[in-house]
């Protein structure tokens, strides 16, 4: 039942907390963390069949007959063929059919619709409690899901945009309304931006940059570092990959056995053609490798500071 689902439970607790804030002038920070949208794709009640799989777009990889998948896709498809139940626990990326991708997408839309309704309840509770006009609301996510892109489901060491590109909304009652920015940002920029907005000094060692609502103050490049201790055949005993997104390009270097990647996000937004071995893109690759090296050096932890600078 909808009322016993995690999204409802969390929204109920949040509304209770906001109600308790009536007449309280003290500042507060409230983090509302919904488990969904997430496997095992079980939106309750009316949200279960709110969207039809048949109405969901089929990902490009199922229609691209000339696509040569990377080894991690080939291995996932082989393993799924040998064990059709593989991946039911959602422990790592698995291969799926086009129909399974459509079903996962439809159910995900149901989960998102339920969260939308829950967020609406929370916003109404904030208004009823009299805190809406003095509260910044932020909406984001920690990662994405393949949802059938590149014939895959869940997430893993892969660096596709479907996993790394997440939504971010900053709703400030005292700021501009409806402004959109294409600036690059990273997750740890959120904390720095919150502290700056609250007039608080960040801790020594914080590397986040303050985001600008007006735009134009974003990062030159996004730097992504991924590591897991879960062995995977395609990536090795300890999968590790570092990426840079700069301009129209995404470059990823995998430690170990997986082939490195270079994608043109402007002309190949689906990331279907790996240009790593393309002679025509050798200069671009060299520039991005240099950029990645600079970013790797820049994020080296210098805390505690040397004695002479303490």
Secondary structure by P-SEA (a helix, b strand, c coil): cccccaaaaaaaaaaaaaaaaccccccbbbbbbbccccccccccccccccccccccccccccccccccccaaaaaaaaaaaaccccccccccbbbbcaaaaaaaaaaaaaaaaaaaaaaaaaaaaaaaacccccbbbbbbbcccccccccccccccccccccccbbbbbbbbcccccccccccccccaaaaaaaaaaacccccccccbbbbbccccccccbbbbbbbbcccccccccbbbbbbbbcccbbbbbbccccccccccccccccccccccccccaaaaaaaaaaaaaaaaaaaccccccccccc
